[in-house]
């Protein structure tokens, strides 16, 4: 028995299944009403309550089934799963069954752009596509390192280019301007190769007030770069050589002038037999110096993020036909050109039996049942996708990938008496991720037999030298260049993720090879911020521990010129007060109530690594660290993330000088002061939590300062 279990052993035995949901806290209802409640053009609610939203979604997704009998049956099953904790992503909740009120909206959360061609027509064409995508309510990710560096000569214009960052400014303004459907602004992710000549500008970009604020920024970190950092070697910055350039074999073989790399596209560039692109070196820096620049920016500004792109492609189920270079805005879905992330999460708190007791357990049979029904539900979303571009629709229908994950892990662990990151919690995280994956793929086989597999499964692919280089096991099995192989064989037989299924369920693995699957990807863990807060009654976000058990959240309120602060309680504290001790002192909670910033980085990484073993896409995860964390200790987090096999890493350090973050603690705000310059040349200094009247409206000082500095005051 653990120390935590000893502490909570005295909880009353009457605590049982969470059959009776907790009363919804006012902030949760407010966010539901603002984000997910269907309303007419006058703003009058169509959904009477949260359950009405679930009923609307269940009905819309069941109508894709063939025949009235099946529709009625699955409508009831879908509604049961939704009430038990299956939680589709925000665009599904907002837009499924809402066509009579907003017919031009999508049920897909986010997409990835096609490759941005290095030409004015290519750039502006993708800007138009992005605008249409954002208007439909989807976020979008792009890779901008496909654009030539600042100062490069443009022969057609007889001028020199201003570089990728200047064109990112254009996309940023477009996103800010376009009114996204579904009551929320669109989000964007910009990825950038760590070997691009302008990488230092990309790293520093957000140090400028108000610049690129409609973007999340992430670097594509390669294995070669990490080895160069570890060995303190030089790192060449380079850009692809066009086939139009005069270049001879001797120059291509000269390692002081040319480096061969994976790139977003091979079209129009010099390549070799394994599709590596020849890149001309323009500058050489010390890898350690560039590493320190990345880390200092992340330390101060929480960006850029960190995507281990070689690992992403190595473990991609569709390794044989995709070159991934971008992700959705939150990073949990690395996607190919025009790929989409179709998301949903299972609320783990709904399966905890006898919470806060020594007999607390997890209801595995019910969890598996919900996952099975939810898998079919998400698959049906493909039929009502509402995507803006035909390329997006074609990509989604061909592979039918979706990303099921979970929310409330941190809350559920506390209710089970575990500390986030301890041995028991890591084992639980791995098991819940594994069971979700296995049940999902078993359902995928059943759906393939009933409705047909994803079209890619029955396509034939020609074996290339690059494929044999990536998968030596294919050589061992006798495959040669030019052979034709079915997609399902390459997918199930040779993807590295799928090999894990052999040891756990050999029969399932053989079924996937022989019959294929309804989809190519099943699992992904999204951040679930507003979903967890509203529909989950503030269960912890995604895979995260609870930020705190009572804190402030900054939200955009219609008609307000700055973000507004609302007070919220964690789900587990509400549950403890409801079922154990209504008068509990928040400062005297059981030892398992550990907030995010009191956990070690190792605890965060251990949980993420345990989940990643069985998540076939990726995970949106933020490691919260203390403001005063030592810089060298901070850098070690990212090294540890690499060592533990993660696909990416994101940290957040509260920086009073920058004031970033949706979630804040009262004590942090009270200890942070902001100086406002007045028109008469004087200045006023206020604590972050002080109220101030400005422009005829009351604001929190920290939020007013941020809105004025970043340039979004009055523009929500």
Beta strands, then each sheet from edge to edge (+ up, - down):
strand 1: 86-88
strand 2: 110-112
strand 3: 139-143
strand 4: 153-154
strand 5: 159-160
strand 6: 188-193
strand 7: 215-221
strand 8: 234-240
strand 9: 258-261
strand 10: 277-286
strand 11: 305-308
strand 12: 326-327
strand 13: 334-335
strand 14: 340-341
strand 15: 343-347
strand 16: 352-353
strand 17: 361-362
strand 18: 403-407
strand 19: 460-462
strand 20: 484-486
strand 21: 550-555
strand 22: 564-569
strand 23: 623-625
strand 24: 648-649
strand 25: 651-653
strand 26: 663-664
strand 27: 673-677
strand 28: 683-687
strand 29: 691-694
strand 30: 697-700
sheet 1: 1+ 15- 18-
sheet 2: 14+ 2- 3- 6- 7- 11- 24+
sheet 3: 4+ 5-
sheet 4: 8+ 10- 9+
sheet 5: 12+ 13-
sheet 6: 16+ 17-
sheet 7: 19+ 20-
sheet 8: 22+ 21- 26+
sheet 9: 23+ 25+
sheet 10: 27+ 28-
sheet 11: 29+ 30-
end
